[in-house]
Amino acid sequence: MNDIITIALLVLGVFAFLSSAIKILREYERGVVFRLGRFLSVKGPGIIILIPGIDKMMKTSLRTVTMDVPPQDVITKDNVSIKVNAVLYFYVVEPEKAVIQVEDYLYATSQLSQTTLRSIMGQSELDEILSERDKINMQLQKVIDKHSDAWGIKVTMVEVKHIDLPQEMQRAMARQAEAERERRAKIINAEGELQASEKLLEAAEIFGRHPVTIQLRYLQTLVEIAGDKNSTTVFPLPMDLIKPFVDMATGGKK
């Protein structure tokens, strides 16, 4: 009986030893191993063997992290108060730095993103923020990536998601947009009038050089009037049009 208990305890001890000594890491995981408190190596993926009580391993994921940057109150360069939020994409490239150089790289990256967002937005004017969002995104990505490099973090992309403007500013921008549309409409109308006047001037010059074209135009106008189904049409008859017939009737006498 004692032998059975001894064997059972031995089996349990071996099982406990193996479970604490053998670790399995997935393809996207890496293990930062410390031996007696000192950094030993980065291991994985696959089966990892540790010395229980001596080695300690901390897992780190290499997958891309999508992090929301909460809305930040920002005063732009032209003194407009806005709220801005963003989304950050990054991943760990050096697991040992992500574990050793910073206590919590996720929290640290989040705080860095918030302060950088306020700083970059505060250095830009509202029109620049609204019209050059790609430029703002590139600036955010560059600054955050530079400061997080010491933590073994690679920032791949930063996107500004939403810009919340005050109601007064929204109404002012709506009035500005309406005034801009009216200005463009007036310019287009003026350009149309200019082109029409130029064409009329060209037509007048042609009529001046070829008087017969006036009579042809007159006859065309009569045809158009007759097509309106009017019962009675009164129109002046130009003397130049009937002068040949008068000359024929009088035999050329005046």
Beta strands, then each sheet from edge to edge (+ up, - down):
strand 1: 22-25
strand 2: 29-35
strand 3: 38-43
strand 4: 46-49
strand 5: 55-61
strand 6: 65-75
strand 7: 81-92
strand 8: 153-164
sheet 1: 1+ 4-
sheet 2: 3+ 2- 5+
sheet 3: 6+ 7- 8+
end
